[in-house]
Amino acid sequence: MQAKILYFWLTVWGLLFLLKIFPSSAASQLAFTWFGPTPRPDETWARFQFRWAGYSFWWLTQIAVVFSLVLAVSYYLEADDSAYFLLATFALGLGGATAAVATLWFVLVALKHVAIGPNPSFQPDPPTQ
């Protein structure tokens, strides 16, 4: 068992190393792409956190719609005990809970920065020559 764990982590680190030394490959571009909102010039930290909350809430609504569709399809196909149904409901439930916690956390952080501070604004680095 320990050998399998060792092989797993060697594979993970090897793949990360390959992605790092070939940064212009399609796999590296996909692996290291930024997802979610990016800070805008002169945007306050609280506003940025509210935009992240909106982004997380959008993911939550998408997961809720797909979860509802999975439940409806399983009801009509009577597949409640199928392994695929159980896997889908587990994964969607986990993703939905993560998105819900992220939404709540970003809102709380934004409210904290509005009410208590500090609430700095983003200033991009000047272009280098």
Secondary structure, DSSP 8 states (H G I E B T S, - for coil): -HHHHHHHHHHHHHHHHHHHH-TTSHHHHHHT---S----TT-BHHHHHHHHHHHHHHHHHHHHHHHHHHHHHHHHHT-TT-HHHHHHHHHHHHHHHHHHHHHHHHHHHHHHHHHT----B--------
